[in-house]
Amino acid sequence: MNETSLSRRTFVAGAGALAAVYPARVKGANERLRIGVIGCGGMAMGHMRGLMRMREAENIEVGAVSDVYERNLERAAETTGGKKYKDYCALLDSKDIDYVLIASPEHWHAQMTLDAADAGKHIYCEKPMTYSVEEAKKVVAKIRQTRVKMQVGVQGMSDDSYETAQRYVKEGVLGKVVIAQIDYSRNHLEDFWVRPIDPDVRPGENLDWNAWLGPARKRPFDPDRFMGWRRYWDYSSGIASDLFVHRITRILKSLDLTFPERAVATGGKYEFTDSAAEIPDTMNVLLQYPGGPDVILVSSMANDTPVDHVLRGHKATLQFTRTGFTIRPQKLFEEGAREIVHEKTGAEAVDLHHKNLQAAIRTGAPLKCDHMLGYYGVVACAMAVESYRKRRYAAWDAARERIVKA
């Protein structure tokens, strides 16, 4: 960041004390919400198109957009009509913005969230909530201090299947749940998570590469790192932070879990051995939660045959489906038991997730994926990455809230 950016950030951070005393107010049910978009790449474009379709019905407006790459910035402005900012801190200075969508690469999520909260803006932050556990702890503390609304972009939580499953679990319908399993797999042909190189990128002219790197290690410009950042540890953990975070959050919600006790992960580059990617193409994780259950996460980028998404209880098994879930009794408990079928409402949809945040801002409605659920997801995935990279069990120090050697 340049000196102007730093001075703005200092100003925004100094506003934190005021935000703690005067938190972002709840908007009236009929008041227009103005949204600022920070990070305007492919993921953000999906959000922006959805938000533009919702403008009239939900009384919203995309008032500002920010990106360090001019092409993304121009495209976002053309799509939304929002005012352009190269420096996201200048966007946060705007009094006209009610909430921000943060859709930057993962290594920027924490700082942008902290700055937005200090500026009194409500927040929709794409998953994962943060890159690291330490960052997540800072975000949790900041959201508690400023009392802004924060929605983490695990949009599957806008499907009511998981909160409904939690109710059946708490009622004892499944008995003691001992194992949960879920997957998220894909199959690529030649290499995985590769994005076509944009020939128009000119660092120092239309891209501020140093600003893009931000808190990450300083490196010379690399077009694959810019376009395919999920392939590199500096900015992402690939399968864990991009895919598993979606799946573990479903299990966390369904079983009302918080922090694992231990984690072990295996995997590697088994198919795409010549890939420049640092992250594995195949990763499998076993998480142990206090007193059970074990949670199994399965993924490969070289085979997309799905694994059943199930909660295995002593009395019954709950299987998630495309339309909701089915609960079937175990054979030992079939007598007098009944099969339960839940037809979901809602969906895994970005527009519903935004509507939920908008309702929280206007009326105080509960969030589908708040900062605490986001924190628990970050910890689970970070423990898996720690185990994978160090080839050993990872454990959770509950007193200090940090990952330690098992």
Helices and strands as residue ranges (DSSP letters): H 3-14, H 16-21, E 33-38, H 42-53, H 55-58, E 60-66, H 70-80, E 83-85, H 88-93, E 99-102, G 106-108, H 109-118, E 122-126, H 133-146, E 150-153, G 155-158, H 161-170, E 177-183, H 209-213, H 223-227, G 229-231, I 239-244, H 245-255, E 262-268, E 282-288, E 294-300, E 310-313, E 316-321, E 324-329, G 331-333, E 340-343, H 350-363, H 371-390, E 394-397, E 402-405
